[in-house]
Amino acid sequence: MRGYFTADEVRAAEAELFGRVPAGMPMRRAAYGLADVVAGELRERTGGVAGRSVTLLVGSGDNGGDALWAGSMLRRRGVAVSAVLLSPERAHAEGLAALRRAGGRVREDLGDPDLVVDGIVGISGHGPLRPRAAELVAAVAVPIVSADLPSGVDPDTGAVDGPALRADVTVAFGAYKPVHALAAPWCGRIELVPIGLRLPEPILAALEPSAVGAHWPVPGPHDDKYTQGVTGVCAGSAAYPGAAVLCTGGAVAATSGMVRYAGTGAGEVLAHFPEVIAAEDVSKTGRVQSWVFGPGAGTDDAARDRLSEILATDLPVVVDADGLTLLAADPTLVTNRPAPTILTPHAGEFARLTGQPPTPDRVASVRHLAETWQVTVLLKGRATLVASPNGQVLVNEAGGSWSATAGAGDILSGMIGALLAAGHTPAIAAASAARAHSLAANLAAHAHPGPGAPISATPLLHHIPPAIQTLRAQAS
């Protein structure tokens, strides 16, 4: 897994590092990595390094020092380097002296650079850019490489509440921070530069795509349709037959050994997926290893009874859409449930469940719900969060927002149910399904009729098998 570490965790690790290495070494390591990335960007974007021009935007403190030291190293590669000091009296003295010794200079304006380095604030900075910094950033018309994180974006939450910098590349020093997952569009491409930190077990982490592919269920020589997991789906209604089709289709596409459907949408489901076993009632569905309830299922008394019947089993259950509305009205249906339960709200459904929308600290919000209700919670978004009752959180940064389309969540619920039926733990099932789901959306968006074309849920569904194949290829 890839861990993401808070500012406090990183500062504690830095303090330990400073006690066992020579003074100044961590900053030199960070600066060397930053200079190397900048040189690579210059080479790729302009065809060379020597003779190019870079402007440093330098704040106070160590992040400004990283930029200044990197500037001195770029000067030795033949780059013309200028620094704009936003707090001249608080600029990093050793870094500024190193830049000047190397032939760099200080200026008041941006000049005409080929690239800008953002060293305005680091992990101790919070809140928007101050007016002078915001004015300079607004005038930048060339690529920006940020030192550690884009200035103006909160390091722990990724929140942006005013002027902020949007980087083309962010060079993370020593560790990934939550901002790199929660605010990826502001970070651009992210490059990690190790500096020797000893870090704790992370609270926030991401499954590597190769790990998702390596553990995706694949039939072995002794498997049959039952041993690969049987997924039960209770979704759809006369008003929303498509929800039944999409949710069931998600379970089928995610390679469930068998899918059993319970509900009034059997005709539509079987027309699309004749391999599904259909029944009208939950009690007549037959043996399953997991249940998915909610998409298009309704919120009347009959729907509540079906949900209550499913939650009364000792099987893992995914609750989505209308099911979440029912739980918001009566949380006791699930809060004391001993078997694993996964709730999959978007922000509006989260607000119905808790009485308020997620705060800017989405990780804290989703952890609180998971711990309070003792369930696993998947909070949808470009950065989808999966919180376990024990406080651990997995994040899936989708790389785009192509899955933000009607019906896509129904598919995701079916996929999670299939992985639960196959034996995945709730958090791994939810995070793995989210990874494959987002990849399928990206593949669909870049397929015919052209790259970046808007998509609906149906092509996303059709691209789940290629997405799984891609993930498995990464694991080989």
C-alpha positions as CSV (number, residue, x, y, z in Angstrom):
1,M,0.0,0.0,0.0
2,R,1.0,3.6,-0.5
3,G,0.8,5.5,2.8
4,Y,-0.2,9.2,3.2
5,F,1.1,10.9,6.3
6,T,-0.2,14.0,8.1
7,A,1.9,17.1,8.7
8,D,2.3,16.2,12.4
9,E,3.5,12.7,11.5
10,V,6.0,14.0,9.0
11,R,7.3,16.6,11.4
12,A,7.8,14.0,14.0
13,A,9.7,11.8,11.5
14,E,11.8,14.7,10.4
15,A,12.7,15.5,14.0
16,E,14.0,11.9,14.4
17,L,15.9,12.2,11.2
18,F,17.6,15.4,12.2
19,G,19.0,13.6,15.2
20,R,20.8,10.9,13.3
21,V,22.2,12.6,10.2
22,P,24.4,15.7,9.7
23,A,22.8,19.1,9.9
24,G,21.4,20.2,6.6
25,M,21.5,16.8,4.9
26,P,17.7,16.3,4.7
27,M,17.2,19.7,3.0
28,R,20.1,19.0,0.6
29,R,18.5,15.6,-0.3
30,A,15.1,17.2,-0.9
31,A,16.6,20.1,-2.9
32,Y,18.6,17.7,-5.1
33,G,15.5,15.7,-5.9
34,L,13.6,18.9,-6.6
35,A,16.3,20.2,-8.9
36,D,16.4,16.9,-10.7
37,V,12.7,16.9,-11.4
38,V,12.9,20.5,-12.6
39,A,15.8,19.7,-14.9
40,G,13.8,16.8,-16.3
41,E,10.8,19.0,-16.9
42,L,12.9,21.6,-18.7
43,R,14.5,18.9,-20.8
44,E,11.1,17.4,-21.8
45,R,9.3,20.7,-22.3
46,T,12.0,22.8,-23.9
47,G,14.5,20.3,-25.2
48,G,17.3,21.2,-22.9
49,V,18.5,22.4,-19.5
50,A,21.5,24.7,-19.9
51,G,20.5,28.1,-21.0
52,R,16.9,27.8,-19.7
53,S,15.4,30.1,-17.2
54,V,13.7,29.3,-13.9
55,T,12.0,31.6,-11.3
56,L,11.7,30.5,-7.7
57,L,8.7,31.8,-5.7
58,V,10.2,31.7,-2.2
59,G,8.4,31.9,1.1
60,S,9.8,31.8,4.6
61,G,10.9,28.7,6.3
62,D,12.3,25.4,5.1
63,N,10.1,25.0,2.0
64,G,11.6,28.2,0.7
65,G,15.0,26.9,1.7
66,D,14.4,23.7,-0.4
67,A,13.6,25.9,-3.4
68,L,16.7,28.1,-2.9
69,W,19.1,25.2,-2.5
70,A,17.5,23.5,-5.6
71,G,18.0,26.8,-7.5
72,S,21.7,26.8,-6.6
73,M,22.0,23.2,-8.0
74,L,20.2,24.2,-11.2
75,R,22.6,27.1,-11.6
76,R,25.4,24.6,-11.7
77,R,23.6,22.9,-14.6
78,G,23.6,26.1,-16.5
79,V,20.1,27.3,-15.7
80,A,19.5,31.0,-15.2
81,V,17.8,31.1,-11.8
82,S,16.0,34.1,-10.2
83,A,14.2,34.2,-6.8
84,V,11.3,36.3,-5.8
85,L,11.4,36.5,-2.0
86,L,7.9,36.9,-0.5
87,S,9.3,37.5,3.0
88,P,12.9,38.8,2.4
89,E,13.6,39.2,6.1
90,R,12.6,35.6,6.8
91,A,14.1,33.9,3.8
92,H,16.2,30.8,4.5
93,A,19.7,32.3,5.0
94,E,21.8,29.4,4.0
95,G,19.7,28.5,1.0
96,L,19.8,32.2,-0.2
97,A,23.5,32.4,0.3
98,A,24.0,29.2,-1.7
99,L,21.9,30.5,-4.6
100,R,23.9,33.8,-4.7
101,R,27.2,32.0,-4.6
102,A,26.1,29.9,-7.6
103,G,25.2,33.0,-9.5
104,G,21.5,33.2,-8.9
105,R,19.8,36.5,-8.3
106,V,16.9,38.1,-6.5
107,R,14.2,40.0,-8.3
108,E,10.9,41.6,-7.6
109,D,8.9,40.2,-10.6
110,L,8.5,36.9,-12.3
111,G,10.6,37.8,-15.3
112,D,10.3,35.6,-18.4
113,P,11.0,32.1,-17.2
114,D,10.6,28.7,-18.9
115,L,9.4,27.2,-15.6
116,V,8.4,28.4,-12.1
117,V,9.2,26.6,-8.8
118,D,6.7,27.0,-6.0
119,G,8.4,27.2,-2.6
120,I,5.9,29.5,-1.0
121,V,4.6,27.4,1.9
122,G,5.1,23.8,3.1
123,I,3.3,21.4,5.4
124,S,3.1,24.0,8.1
125,G,1.1,26.4,5.9
126,H,-2.7,26.6,6.1
127,G,-5.2,28.8,4.4
128,P,-5.2,30.6,1.0
129,L,-2.3,32.4,-0.6
130,R,-1.7,35.9,0.7
131,P,-2.4,38.7,-1.7
132,R,1.2,39.2,-3.0
133,A,1.7,35.5,-3.5
134,A,-1.7,35.2,-5.1
135,E,-0.9,38.1,-7.5
136,L,2.3,36.5,-8.6
137,V,0.8,33.0,-9.1
138,A,-2.1,34.5,-11.1
139,A,0.5,36.0,-13.5
140,V,2.3,32.7,-14.1
141,A,1.9,31.5,-17.7
142,V,4.4,28.6,-17.7
143,P,4.6,25.2,-16.0
144,I,4.9,25.2,-12.2
145,V,6.7,22.6,-10.1
146,S,5.7,22.7,-6.4
147,A,8.0,21.8,-3.6
148,D,6.2,19.3,-1.4
149,L,2.7,20.6,-2.0
150,P,0.9,23.3,-4.0
151,S,0.8,26.4,-1.9
152,G,-2.6,27.4,-0.7
153,V,-3.9,23.8,-0.5
154,D,-4.2,22.3,3.0
155,P,-1.6,19.6,3.5
156,D,-3.9,17.3,5.6
157,T,-7.3,17.8,4.0
158,G,-6.7,18.9,0.5
159,A,-9.1,21.8,1.1
160,V,-8.9,25.0,-0.9
161,D,-10.7,28.0,0.6
162,G,-9.3,30.8,-1.4
163,P,-6.5,31.6,-3.8
164,A,-4.2,28.6,-4.3
165,L,-1.6,27.4,-6.8
166,R,-2.3,24.6,-9.3
167,A,0.9,22.7,-10.0
168,D,1.9,20.8,-13.1
169,V,4.2,18.6,-11.0
170,T,4.5,18.3,-7.2
171,V,7.7,16.9,-5.7
172,A,6.8,15.2,-2.4
173,F,9.7,15.2,0.2
174,G,10.2,12.1,2.2
175,A,6.5,10.9,2.2
176,Y,3.2,11.3,0.5
177,K,0.8,13.6,2.3
178,P,-3.0,13.5,2.3
179,V,-3.1,16.4,-0.1
180,H,-1.5,14.3,-2.8
181,A,-4.5,12.0,-2.8
182,L,-7.3,14.3,-1.7
183,A,-6.4,17.2,-4.0
184,A,-4.7,15.5,-6.9
185,P,-6.0,17.9,-9.5
186,W,-4.1,20.7,-7.7
187,C,-0.9,18.6,-7.5
188,G,-0.5,17.5,-11.1
189,R,2.0,14.6,-11.5
190,I,3.5,13.6,-8.2
191,E,7.1,12.6,-7.7
192,L,8.4,11.3,-4.4
193,V,11.9,12.1,-3.3
194,P,13.1,9.9,-0.4
195,I,15.0,11.7,2.3
196,G,15.4,8.9,4.9
197,L,12.3,9.3,7.0
198,R,11.1,6.5,9.4
199,L,7.4,6.7,9.3
200,P,4.6,5.1,11.3
201,E,1.8,2.9,10.0
202,P,-0.4,5.2,8.0
203,I,-4.0,5.9,8.9
204,L,-4.7,6.9,5.2
205,A,-3.4,4.6,2.5
206,A,-4.1,3.5,-1.1
207,L,-4.1,0.1,-2.6
208,E,-1.5,-0.2,-5.4
209,P,-3.2,-1.1,-8.7
210,S,-0.9,-4.2,-9.0
211,A,-2.1,-5.4,-5.6
212,V,-5.8,-5.0,-6.7
213,G,-5.0,-7.0,-9.8
214,A,-3.1,-9.7,-8.0
215,H,-5.9,-10.4,-5.6
216,W,-8.8,-10.1,-8.1
217,P,-10.8,-13.4,-8.0
218,V,-9.8,-15.8,-10.8
219,P,-11.1,-19.4,-11.0
220,G,-8.7,-22.1,-10.1
221,P,-8.6,-25.7,-11.3
222,H,-10.9,-26.9,-8.6
223,D,-13.4,-23.9,-8.6
224,D,-17.0,-24.0,-9.7
225,K,-19.7,-21.4,-9.8
226,Y,-20.4,-21.7,-6.1
227,T,-16.9,-21.6,-4.8
228,Q,-16.2,-18.3,-6.7
229,G,-18.8,-16.5,-4.7
230,V,-22.6,-16.1,-5.2
231,T,-23.8,-12.5,-5.0
232,G,-27.3,-11.6,-4.1
233,V,-28.8,-8.3,-5.5
234,C,-32.0,-6.7,-4.4
235,A,-32.4,-3.6,-6.5
236,G,-34.7,-1.9,-9.0
237,S,-38.4,-1.4,-9.2
238,A,-41.1,-0.7,-11.7
239,A,-40.1,3.0,-11.6
240,Y,-36.3,2.2,-11.8
241,P,-35.7,-1.0,-13.7
242,G,-32.4,0.3,-15.0
243,A,-31.0,0.3,-11.5
244,A,-31.6,-3.4,-11.3
245,V,-29.8,-4.0,-14.6
246,L,-26.8,-1.9,-13.7
247,C,-26.3,-3.2,-10.2
248,T,-26.7,-6.8,-11.3
249,G,-24.4,-6.1,-14.3
250,G,-21.7,-4.8,-12.0
251,A,-21.7,-8.0,-10.1
252,V,-21.6,-10.1,-13.3
253,A,-18.8,-8.0,-14.8
254,A,-16.8,-8.2,-11.6
255,T,-16.6,-12.0,-12.2
256,S,-18.9,-13.2,-9.5
257,G,-19.3,-17.0,-9.9
258,M,-23.1,-16.6,-9.8
259,V,-25.5,-13.7,-9.3
260,R,-28.9,-14.2,-7.9
261,Y,-31.4,-11.4,-8.3
262,A,-34.4,-10.6,-6.0
263,G,-37.0,-8.0,-7.0
264,T,-39.6,-6.9,-9.5
265,G,-37.1,-6.1,-12.3
266,A,-36.3,-9.7,-13.2
267,G,-37.6,-9.4,-16.7
268,E,-35.2,-6.5,-17.5
269,V,-32.3,-8.1,-15.7
270,L,-32.7,-11.4,-17.5
271,A,-33.0,-9.7,-20.9
272,H,-29.6,-8.2,-20.4
273,F,-28.0,-11.0,-18.3
274,P,-29.6,-14.4,-18.9
275,E,-27.0,-16.1,-16.7
276,V,-28.5,-14.4,-13.6
277,I,-30.9,-16.5,-11.4
278,A,-34.0,-14.4,-10.6
279,A,-36.7,-14.5,-8.0
280,E,-39.3,-12.0,-6.8
281,D,-38.6,-12.4,-3.1
282,V,-35.5,-12.4,-1.0
283,S,-36.6,-15.5,0.8
284,K,-36.9,-17.4,-2.5
285,T,-33.5,-16.3,-3.9
286,G,-31.4,-19.2,-2.7
287,R,-28.0,-19.4,-1.1
288,V,-25.7,-16.4,-1.5
289,Q,-22.4,-15.2,0.1
290,S,-23.2,-11.5,0.1
291,W,-26.1,-9.1,-0.5
292,V,-26.4,-5.8,-2.3
293,F,-29.4,-3.7,-1.5
294,G,-30.7,-0.3,-2.6
295,P,-30.3,1.1,-6.1
296,G,-33.8,1.9,-7.3
297,A,-35.3,-0.4,-4.6
298,G,-37.7,2.2,-3.2
299,T,-38.2,3.7,0.3
300,D,-41.7,2.4,1.1
301,D,-42.6,-0.1,3.9
302,A,-42.1,-3.0,1.6
303,A,-38.6,-1.9,0.7
304,R,-37.8,-1.4,4.4
305,D,-39.0,-4.9,5.1
306,R,-36.8,-6.3,2.4
307,L,-33.8,-4.4,3.7
308,S,-34.5,-5.5,7.3
309,E,-34.8,-9.1,6.1
310,I,-31.4,-8.9,4.4
311,L,-29.7,-7.2,7.3
312,A,-31.0,-9.9,9.6
313,T,-28.8,-12.4,7.9
314,D,-25.2,-13.1,9.0
315,L,-23.9,-12.2,5.5
316,P,-21.9,-9.2,4.4
317,V,-24.2,-6.5,3.0
318,V,-23.7,-3.5,0.7
319,V,-26.3,-0.7,1.2
320,D,-26.6,2.0,-1.4
321,A,-29.0,4.6,-2.8
322,D,-32.6,4.0,-1.5
323,G,-31.2,1.7,1.2
324,L,-29.2,4.6,2.6
325,T,-32.4,6.7,2.7
326,L,-34.1,4.0,4.7
327,L,-31.1,3.8,7.1
328,A,-31.1,7.6,7.6
329,A,-34.7,7.2,8.8
330,D,-33.8,4.3,11.1
331,P,-30.1,3.8,11.8
332,T,-30.9,1.0,14.3
333,L,-31.4,-1.3,11.3
334,V,-27.6,-1.4,11.0
335,T,-25.8,0.2,13.9
336,N,-25.9,-3.0,16.1
337,R,-25.4,-5.5,13.2
338,P,-22.7,-8.0,14.0
339,A,-22.1,-9.0,10.3
340,P,-20.0,-6.8,8.0
341,T,-21.9,-3.9,6.4
342,I,-20.7,-1.4,3.8
343,L,-22.5,1.9,3.2
344,T,-21.7,3.7,-0.1
345,P,-23.0,7.3,0.1
346,H,-22.2,10.3,-2.0
347,A,-22.0,13.6,-0.2
348,G,-25.8,14.2,-0.2
349,E,-26.5,10.7,1.1
350,F,-23.8,11.2,3.7
351,A,-25.6,14.4,4.9
352,R,-28.9,12.4,5.2
353,L,-27.1,9.7,7.3
354,T,-25.3,12.1,9.6
355,G,-27.4,15.3,9.5
356,Q,-24.6,17.3,7.9
357,P,-22.4,17.1,4.8
358,P,-18.8,16.0,4.9
359,T,-16.6,18.7,6.4
360,P,-13.5,19.9,4.4
361,D,-11.7,17.2,6.3
362,R,-13.4,14.4,4.5
363,V,-11.1,11.7,6.1
364,A,-12.2,12.8,9.6
365,S,-15.9,12.8,8.5
366,V,-15.9,9.4,7.0
367,R,-13.9,7.9,9.9
368,H,-16.4,9.3,12.4
369,L,-19.3,7.7,10.7
370,A,-17.6,4.4,10.3
371,E,-16.5,4.3,14.0
372,T,-19.9,5.6,15.3
373,W,-22.0,3.1,13.4
374,Q,-19.4,0.3,13.3
375,V,-19.7,-0.1,9.6
376,T,-17.4,0.3,6.6
377,V,-18.2,3.5,4.7
378,L,-17.3,4.3,1.1
379,L,-17.6,8.0,0.5
380,K,-17.8,8.7,-3.2
381,G,-15.8,11.4,-4.9
382,R,-12.9,11.8,-7.3
383,A,-10.9,10.8,-4.2
384,T,-13.1,8.0,-2.9
385,L,-12.6,7.2,0.8
386,V,-13.2,3.8,2.4
387,A,-13.2,3.9,6.2
388,S,-13.2,0.9,8.4
389,P,-14.7,0.8,11.9
390,N,-11.1,0.6,13.3
391,G,-10.3,4.0,11.9
392,Q,-8.2,2.9,9.0
393,V,-9.0,4.7,5.7
394,L,-8.2,3.6,2.1
395,V,-8.3,6.2,-0.7
396,N,-8.8,5.7,-4.4
397,E,-7.8,8.8,-6.5
398,A,-9.7,8.1,-9.7
399,G,-7.5,10.2,-12.0
400,G,-10.6,11.8,-13.5
401,S,-14.3,12.3,-12.8
402,W,-15.7,10.2,-15.7
403,S,-17.7,8.0,-13.3
404,A,-19.8,11.0,-12.1
405,T,-22.7,9.9,-14.2
406,A,-26.2,8.5,-13.4
407,G,-26.1,4.8,-12.7
408,A,-22.4,4.5,-12.1
409,G,-22.9,4.1,-8.4
410,D,-25.3,1.2,-9.0
411,I,-22.5,-0.6,-10.9
412,L,-20.0,0.0,-8.2
413,S,-22.3,-1.5,-5.5
414,G,-22.7,-4.7,-7.6
415,M,-18.9,-4.9,-8.0
416,I,-18.3,-4.6,-4.2
417,G,-20.9,-7.3,-3.6
418,A,-19.1,-9.6,-6.0
419,L,-15.8,-9.1,-4.2
420,L,-17.4,-9.6,-0.8
421,A,-19.0,-12.9,-2.0
422,A,-15.5,-14.0,-3.2
423,G,-14.1,-13.6,0.3
424,H,-12.5,-10.1,0.3
425,T,-12.7,-8.1,3.5
426,P,-15.1,-5.2,3.4
427,A,-12.5,-2.4,3.1
428,I,-10.5,-4.3,0.5
429,A,-13.6,-5.2,-1.5
430,A,-14.8,-1.6,-1.5
431,A,-11.4,-0.1,-2.4
432,S,-10.6,-2.7,-5.0
433,A,-14.0,-2.3,-6.7
434,A,-13.5,1.5,-6.6
435,R,-10.1,1.1,-8.3
436,A,-11.5,-1.1,-11.1
437,H,-14.6,1.1,-11.5
438,S,-12.6,4.3,-11.9
439,L,-10.3,2.7,-14.4
440,A,-13.3,1.4,-16.4
441,A,-14.7,4.9,-16.5
442,N,-11.3,6.3,-17.7
443,L,-11.1,3.5,-20.4
444,A,-14.6,4.2,-21.5
445,A,-14.0,7.9,-21.7
446,H,-10.9,7.4,-23.9
447,A,-12.5,4.9,-26.2
448,H,-14.6,5.5,-29.3
449,P,-15.8,8.0,-30.4
450,G,-12.8,9.9,-29.2
451,P,-10.6,10.6,-26.2
452,G,-12.2,12.5,-23.4
453,A,-15.8,12.0,-24.6
454,P,-18.5,12.1,-22.0
455,I,-19.8,8.7,-21.0
456,S,-22.9,7.1,-19.5
457,A,-23.1,4.1,-17.1
458,T,-23.5,1.6,-19.9
459,P,-20.1,2.0,-21.6
460,L,-18.6,2.1,-18.1
461,L,-20.1,-1.3,-17.4
462,H,-18.8,-2.7,-20.6
463,H,-15.3,-1.6,-19.8
464,I,-15.1,-3.3,-16.4
465,P,-13.6,-6.6,-17.8
466,P,-10.9,-4.7,-19.7
467,A,-10.2,-2.7,-16.5
468,I,-9.8,-5.9,-14.5
469,Q,-7.5,-7.3,-17.2
470,T,-5.4,-4.2,-17.1
471,L,-5.1,-4.4,-13.3
472,R,-4.1,-8.1,-13.5
473,A,-1.5,-7.3,-16.2
474,Q,0.1,-4.8,-13.8
475,A,0.4,-7.6,-11.2
476,S,2.2,-10.0,-13.5
